[in-house]
Amino acid sequence: MAYDETLAARMRDLLAKERGVTEKKMFGGLAFLVRGNMAIAASGHGGALVRCHPEESDALVASTAAETMVMRGREMSGWLRVPAEQLRTRRQLARWVAVATAYVRTLPAK
């Protein structure tokens, strides 16, 4: 499955004023990096892949439709999959962009 180009364009629009944003095709999707750190991606599996503070993962999963990302059978704390149905409005997507960018701004630039 290819990533949703419309979703990627919406992410790009929300990130337009963020400094240090680059785009990179990764994992079958289109990732948006802030100062070299992946923040959010239009996933090749549908929906979005969102980076968050690992200590916030469980609370976000408990209070939203997000799920912890699983890679090679291992749950990846700090990485969430958000279904496309939860990203339909600008407000919904903006929330996840804000979660991701707030966390990656705390990381050292790469």
Secondary structure, DSSP 8 states (H G I E B T S, - for coil): ----HHHHHHHHHHTTTSTTEEEEEETTEEEEEETTEEEEEE-TTSSEEEE--GGGHHHHHHHSS-EEEEETTEEEEEEEEE-GGGGSSHHHHHHHHHHHHHHHTTS---
